[in-house]
Amino acid sequence: MNFEIKNGEKVRTVLAVKGSSTVIPAGSLVAIDANGLIIPAVAASTAVAYAPNGAGDGETTVEITIGNDFTLVGTADENFTVAKKGSTCDITDAQLIDIGATSKNVLLVSPSVTAGVVGSKNNVEVKINKPIF
């Protein structure tokens, strides 16, 4: 699981269509492809949603979040620094929080005191900055 909801916050979700052979791991960020199907998000994704439960091979729907009124906790690609609080960032193809470089601005690092531990890649708090819905 790449991401999880912070402290059991509640999220609104919708069922979305995905290709039957596309696997969406639980806790992944997802995007929409050119055919309107849900796929795992990659570094080039311009808008994302969160798939709390994922969906396996053979399934044609996946539950994804609506909006961005929740906080996600994930792992960064490099150690967290205080200067990153409140900044926009991307994701990597491996679904890490790319706090080192930004071009798509799909995530926003939390400005809170619990946003991350300086010197650690783990437990970095983000919000979706550019939601699919």
C-alpha positions, 0 to 999 in steps of 0.5 A: 500500500503506497498511501493511506488515509491519515487518522481514519479521515472519511472520504467520498468515493465513486465506482469508476471503470477500469480495464479488466486486465488492469491491476490497481493495488490498494492504496494507490493513486490513479489517473484516467487514460485517453480512453476514460479508463482508470489506470495506476498514476505515473509521474506524467499524470496531470490529475489523480485520485486515491483508490483505497481498496484497489481492484484486481485482474478481471474486475472492471470497476474500482472505488476512487475518491472524489475531491481532495478533502482528506490527507494522505500519508505516503513515502517520499523519494528523498528525505523530508525538509521543513522547506517542503511544507506547503509546496506542490509536488509530483509523484514518481512512477513508483508512486513515491511523493516526488518532493525533489522536482515539480512539473505536474503539481498533483500533490500538495505537502501539508503545512501542519506540524505533522507533515513529515519528519525532517531527515526521513522519507516516511510518513509524509502528509499530502493532499491531492492538489489536482483531483480527477473529480 
